[in-house]
Amino acid sequence: MNTQSHISGKSPHTPGGRSTFAVVFQQPKQLEVSRLSLPEPASDEVVVDIDWSGISTGTERLLWTGKMPMFPGMGYPLVPGYESVGRVAMGCDSGSLREGDMVFVPGASCYGEIRGLFGGTASRLIVPESRAMKIQPQLAEKGTLLALAATAYHALKPTPDAALPELIVGHGVLGRLLARLVIALEGKPPVVWETQERRRTGATGYTLVDPQQDNQNAYQTILDASGDSSLLDTLISRLAKGGEIILAGFYSQPLQFAFPPAFMREARMRVAAEWQPGDFEAVRSLCESGALSLDGLITHELPADQAANAYQQAFEDSDCLKMILNWKGMSSC
């Protein structure tokens, strides 16, 4: 990976400054830390100085490799990221947020000709106040996990009476959040499959196994958080009659399965989509009450000016569950 810093004009942390440092994917596999101009905030917008932003090993990996399927707004150059936490530097007159409030921001589109897809990986953001969600200061860097937690909640609870999974596939950050949420929602502690021995640690109140050591063949609800498009036949073979498979990963390859086993089980499949505001509110409340812990999920942190190294480690190091970038030092650049 190639990182370059482009520095000119005011620091983005100077009040009234109209620039920001941002990670920019110029094209697949070409990353820069660039200084970008920002517009004046509109009357309903707030300015947020970002302290930390997370790196997604799902969506951002696809953007990095160029394998992200085309959809409206897709294109390069772009600023990635939707897991940012910082403090309000400037509120709006009619809003409820005040200077110094800690907020979570799920992305921005304030970079002119540079696409914000999803636009959160920067030292300063200008966003509508409605996209800056106030969080408890004690969450600090762990607040970057709230989007992933909301994604997990949405997969589990698309409707109030949705059945919670008995089996979760994958013990990355998403799989761990899913298992913790099942317990927080007072479900039966699930079984979690993980093929990588080094990731078969850190279970908190649930069973973590190598799938080859699991002989259960009648799971009513199975949730796949692995993103492995080749697993469907295996998962169908472990379903009870009338069981459901929830697809909660992001799959860059076509999904296919043998029909007869699915037919015999009358299998159902559900695709979990993006989290919604109600999902965020639910996980924020669970965190504030202590029912959901985000401890132990962020394993690596690097300064934002080392973004190239951070992305490489996030994508290639199996010991790296979650990498975050620290933007606090960028004001001195």
C-alpha positions as CSV (number, residue, x, y, z in Angstrom):
1,M,0.0,0.0,0.0
2,N,1.1,3.5,-0.7
3,T,0.4,6.4,1.7
4,Q,1.0,10.0,0.9
5,S,0.1,13.1,3.1
6,H,-1.0,16.3,1.4
7,I,-0.8,19.2,3.9
8,S,-1.6,22.8,3.2
9,G,-3.6,25.7,4.7
10,K,-5.2,25.7,8.1
11,S,-5.3,22.8,10.5
12,P,-8.7,21.1,10.2
13,H,-8.9,21.4,14.0
14,T,-8.7,25.2,13.9
15,P,-12.2,26.7,14.6
16,G,-13.6,28.0,11.4
17,G,-11.1,26.0,9.3
18,R,-12.5,24.4,6.2
19,S,-10.3,21.4,5.6
20,T,-9.8,17.9,6.8
21,F,-7.3,15.1,6.6
22,A,-9.0,12.0,5.2
23,V,-8.1,8.5,4.0
24,V,-8.8,8.5,0.2
25,F,-8.9,5.4,-2.0
26,Q,-7.8,7.0,-5.3
27,Q,-8.5,3.7,-7.0
28,P,-8.4,0.0,-5.9
29,K,-5.3,-0.7,-3.9
30,Q,-4.1,2.9,-3.9
31,L,-4.5,4.7,-0.6
32,E,-3.5,8.2,0.4
33,V,-4.0,10.4,3.5
34,S,-4.9,13.7,1.8
35,R,-5.9,17.1,2.9
36,L,-9.4,18.0,1.5
37,S,-11.4,21.2,1.4
38,L,-14.7,21.4,3.3
39,P,-17.7,23.6,2.7
40,E,-19.2,26.0,5.1
41,P,-21.7,24.1,7.3
42,A,-25.4,24.6,6.5
43,S,-27.8,25.8,9.1
44,D,-28.8,22.3,10.1
45,E,-25.3,20.8,10.0
46,V,-22.7,20.3,12.8
47,V,-18.9,20.2,12.7
48,V,-17.4,17.1,14.4
49,D,-13.7,16.6,15.2
50,I,-13.1,12.9,14.9
51,D,-11.0,11.1,17.6
52,W,-11.2,7.5,16.2
53,S,-12.6,5.7,13.2
54,G,-12.9,2.0,12.6
55,I,-11.8,-0.1,9.6
56,S,-14.4,-2.5,8.3
57,T,-12.8,-5.8,7.1
58,G,-16.0,-6.5,5.0
59,T,-17.2,-3.4,3.2
60,E,-13.9,-1.6,3.1
61,R,-12.0,-4.6,2.0
62,L,-14.3,-4.8,-1.0
63,L,-13.8,-1.1,-1.8
64,W,-10.0,-1.6,-1.4
65,T,-9.9,-4.6,-3.7
66,G,-12.3,-3.1,-6.2
67,K,-14.7,-6.0,-5.7
68,M,-17.6,-3.9,-4.3
69,P,-20.7,-4.5,-6.5
70,M,-21.7,-1.4,-8.4
71,F,-24.6,0.6,-6.9
72,P,-25.6,4.3,-7.0
73,G,-22.8,6.5,-5.7
74,M,-20.1,3.9,-6.2
75,G,-16.8,5.2,-7.8
76,Y,-13.3,6.4,-7.1
77,P,-11.7,8.5,-5.6
78,L,-13.6,8.0,-2.4
79,V,-13.4,8.4,1.4
80,P,-14.4,5.2,3.1
81,G,-15.7,4.5,6.6
82,Y,-18.8,4.5,8.6
83,E,-17.5,4.0,12.2
84,S,-16.4,7.4,13.5
85,V,-16.4,8.8,17.0
86,G,-15.6,12.4,17.9
87,R,-16.7,15.6,19.6
88,V,-18.9,18.4,18.3
89,A,-16.7,21.3,17.5
90,M,-19.6,23.5,16.2
91,G,-23.3,22.9,16.7
92,C,-26.2,24.4,14.8
93,D,-28.5,27.1,16.2
94,S,-31.7,25.1,16.2
95,G,-30.1,21.8,17.3
96,S,-29.7,19.9,20.6
97,L,-26.0,19.0,20.3
98,R,-23.6,21.3,22.0
99,E,-19.8,21.8,21.6
100,G,-17.9,19.0,23.3
101,D,-20.7,16.4,23.1
102,M,-19.3,13.0,22.1
103,V,-21.1,11.6,19.0
104,F,-21.0,8.6,16.7
105,V,-21.1,9.5,13.0
106,P,-21.9,6.8,10.4
107,G,-20.2,8.6,7.5
108,A,-20.3,11.9,5.6
109,S,-20.5,13.4,2.1
110,C,-18.7,16.7,2.6
111,Y,-15.8,16.4,0.2
112,G,-16.9,18.0,-3.1
113,E,-15.8,15.9,-6.0
114,I,-14.3,13.2,-3.8
115,R,-17.1,10.7,-3.1
116,G,-18.0,10.0,0.5
117,L,-18.5,6.3,0.4
118,F,-19.1,6.1,3.2
119,G,-17.1,9.1,4.1
120,G,-16.3,8.8,7.8
121,T,-12.6,8.2,7.8
122,A,-11.4,11.7,8.3
123,S,-10.2,14.1,11.1
124,R,-13.1,16.5,10.7
125,L,-16.6,16.0,9.3
126,I,-19.5,18.2,8.5
127,V,-22.8,16.4,8.7
128,P,-26.5,17.0,9.3
129,E,-27.1,17.1,13.0
130,S,-29.4,14.1,12.6
131,R,-26.4,12.0,11.6
132,A,-24.4,12.8,14.7
133,M,-25.7,10.5,17.4
134,K,-24.8,11.4,21.0
135,I,-23.1,8.7,23.0
136,Q,-21.7,8.4,26.5
137,P,-18.2,9.8,26.8
138,Q,-17.0,6.7,28.7
139,L,-17.6,4.6,25.5
140,A,-14.6,6.5,24.0
141,E,-13.0,4.5,21.2
142,K,-15.4,1.6,21.8
143,G,-18.1,3.8,20.3
144,T,-16.7,2.9,16.9
145,L,-18.2,-0.5,17.3
146,L,-21.8,0.8,17.5
147,A,-22.5,0.5,13.8
148,L,-21.4,-3.1,13.8
149,A,-23.5,-3.7,16.9
150,A,-26.5,-2.1,15.3
151,T,-25.9,-4.3,12.2
152,A,-25.9,-7.4,14.4
153,Y,-29.1,-6.3,16.2
154,H,-30.8,-5.7,12.9
155,A,-29.9,-9.2,11.8
156,L,-31.3,-10.7,15.0
157,K,-34.4,-8.6,15.4
158,P,-36.0,-7.5,12.1
159,T,-39.3,-8.0,13.9
160,P,-40.0,-8.1,17.6
161,D,-40.9,-11.8,17.6
162,A,-38.0,-13.0,15.4
163,A,-36.4,-16.2,16.6
164,L,-32.9,-15.8,17.9
165,P,-30.2,-18.0,16.3
166,E,-29.1,-21.2,18.0
167,L,-25.9,-21.4,15.8
168,I,-23.7,-18.5,14.7
169,V,-21.0,-19.0,12.1
170,G,-17.9,-17.0,12.5
171,H,-16.1,-15.6,15.6
172,G,-14.9,-12.3,14.3
173,V,-16.1,-9.0,15.8
174,L,-19.6,-9.4,14.2
175,G,-19.9,-13.0,15.4
176,R,-18.9,-12.0,18.9
177,L,-21.3,-9.1,19.0
178,L,-24.1,-11.4,17.7
179,A,-23.5,-13.9,20.4
180,R,-23.3,-11.3,23.1
181,L,-26.6,-9.7,21.8
182,V,-28.4,-13.1,21.9
183,I,-27.5,-13.3,25.6
184,A,-28.3,-9.6,26.2
185,L,-31.8,-10.2,24.6
186,E,-32.3,-13.1,27.0
187,G,-32.0,-15.8,24.4
188,K,-30.4,-19.2,24.9
189,P,-26.6,-18.9,24.7
190,P,-25.7,-19.9,21.1
191,V,-23.2,-22.2,19.7
192,V,-20.6,-20.4,17.6
193,W,-18.5,-22.0,14.9
194,E,-15.0,-20.9,14.2
195,T,-12.5,-22.7,11.9
196,Q,-9.4,-20.7,12.8
197,E,-7.9,-22.1,16.1
198,R,-6.5,-18.7,17.0
199,R,-9.9,-17.1,17.0
200,R,-11.5,-19.8,19.2
201,T,-10.9,-17.7,22.3
202,G,-12.8,-14.9,24.0
203,A,-16.2,-16.6,24.3
204,T,-18.3,-14.9,27.1
205,G,-21.1,-17.1,28.2
206,Y,-21.6,-19.1,24.9
207,T,-20.1,-22.3,23.4
208,L,-17.3,-21.9,20.9
209,V,-16.3,-24.9,18.8
210,D,-14.6,-26.1,15.6
211,P,-17.5,-27.0,13.3
212,Q,-16.0,-30.4,12.7
213,Q,-16.5,-31.2,16.4
214,D,-20.2,-30.3,16.4
215,N,-22.6,-33.1,15.7
216,Q,-25.8,-31.2,16.0
217,N,-27.9,-31.5,12.9
218,A,-31.2,-29.9,13.9
219,Y,-30.6,-26.2,14.5
220,Q,-33.8,-24.2,14.1
221,T,-32.1,-20.9,13.2
222,I,-28.5,-20.5,11.9
223,L,-26.9,-17.1,11.3
224,D,-23.9,-16.9,9.1
225,A,-21.5,-14.0,9.9
226,S,-18.6,-15.4,7.9
227,G,-19.4,-14.0,4.5
228,D,-18.3,-17.4,3.0
229,S,-20.4,-17.9,-0.1
230,S,-19.6,-21.6,-0.2
231,L,-21.2,-22.6,3.1
232,L,-24.8,-22.9,2.2
233,D,-24.9,-26.6,1.6
234,T,-23.1,-27.2,4.9
235,L,-25.5,-25.0,6.8
236,I,-28.6,-26.5,5.2
237,S,-27.4,-29.9,6.3
238,R,-27.4,-28.7,9.9
239,L,-31.0,-27.3,9.8
240,A,-34.0,-28.7,11.5
241,K,-37.2,-29.1,9.3
242,G,-38.6,-25.7,8.7
243,G,-35.4,-24.1,9.9
244,E,-34.1,-20.7,8.8
245,I,-30.7,-19.5,7.6
246,I,-29.9,-15.8,8.2
247,L,-27.3,-14.4,5.9
248,A,-25.6,-11.6,7.8
249,G,-22.2,-11.4,6.0
250,F,-21.5,-9.5,2.8
251,Y,-21.0,-11.9,-0.1
252,S,-18.9,-10.8,-3.1
253,Q,-19.5,-14.1,-4.9
254,P,-22.8,-15.7,-6.0
255,L,-24.5,-17.9,-3.5
256,Q,-25.8,-21.3,-4.6
257,F,-27.0,-24.5,-3.0
258,A,-28.2,-28.0,-3.8
259,F,-32.0,-27.9,-3.9
260,P,-33.0,-31.4,-2.7
261,P,-31.6,-31.1,0.9
262,A,-33.2,-27.6,1.2
263,F,-36.5,-29.0,-0.2
264,M,-36.5,-31.9,2.3
265,R,-36.1,-29.5,5.2
266,E,-38.4,-26.8,3.9
267,A,-35.6,-24.5,4.6
268,R,-36.1,-20.7,4.7
269,M,-33.5,-18.0,4.1
270,R,-33.3,-14.4,5.1
271,V,-30.9,-11.7,4.1
272,A,-30.0,-9.1,6.8
273,A,-29.6,-5.6,5.3
274,E,-28.4,-2.3,6.7
275,W,-29.1,-1.2,10.3
276,Q,-31.8,1.4,10.9
277,P,-32.0,4.2,13.5
278,G,-34.1,2.1,15.8
279,D,-31.3,-0.6,15.8
280,F,-28.7,2.0,16.8
281,E,-31.0,3.3,19.6
282,A,-31.5,-0.3,20.8
283,V,-27.8,-1.2,21.1
284,R,-26.9,2.2,22.6
285,S,-29.5,1.6,25.3
286,L,-28.1,-2.0,25.9
287,C,-24.6,-0.6,26.2
288,E,-25.7,2.2,28.6
289,S,-27.5,-0.3,30.8
290,G,-24.6,-2.6,30.9
291,A,-26.5,-5.5,29.2
292,L,-24.1,-5.4,26.2
293,S,-20.4,-5.1,26.6
294,L,-18.1,-3.9,23.8
295,D,-14.9,-4.8,25.8
296,G,-12.1,-6.8,24.2
297,L,-13.2,-6.3,20.6
298,I,-10.8,-3.6,19.5
299,T,-7.4,-5.3,19.3
300,H,-5.3,-2.8,17.3
301,E,-5.0,1.0,17.1
302,L,-2.6,3.1,14.9
303,P,-2.2,6.8,14.3
304,A,-4.2,8.0,11.3
305,D,-1.0,9.0,9.5
306,Q,-0.1,5.3,9.5
307,A,-3.3,4.4,7.7
308,A,-1.6,2.3,5.0
309,N,-0.1,0.0,7.6
310,A,-3.4,0.0,9.5
311,Y,-5.4,-1.2,6.5
312,Q,-2.8,-3.8,5.6
313,Q,-2.9,-5.2,9.1
314,A,-6.6,-5.1,9.4
315,F,-7.0,-7.1,6.1
316,E,-4.2,-9.5,6.4
317,D,-3.5,-10.2,10.1
318,S,-5.8,-12.9,11.5
319,D,-5.0,-11.8,15.0
320,C,-6.4,-8.4,14.3
321,L,-10.1,-8.5,15.2
322,K,-10.7,-4.8,14.9
323,M,-8.3,-2.0,13.8
324,I,-9.1,1.6,14.6
325,L,-7.4,4.8,13.5
326,N,-6.5,7.5,16.0
327,W,-7.0,11.0,14.5
328,K,-6.0,13.0,17.6
329,G,-2.5,13.9,16.5
330,M,-3.4,15.1,13.0
331,S,-3.9,18.7,14.1
332,S,-0.1,19.0,14.4
333,C,0.6,18.0,10.8
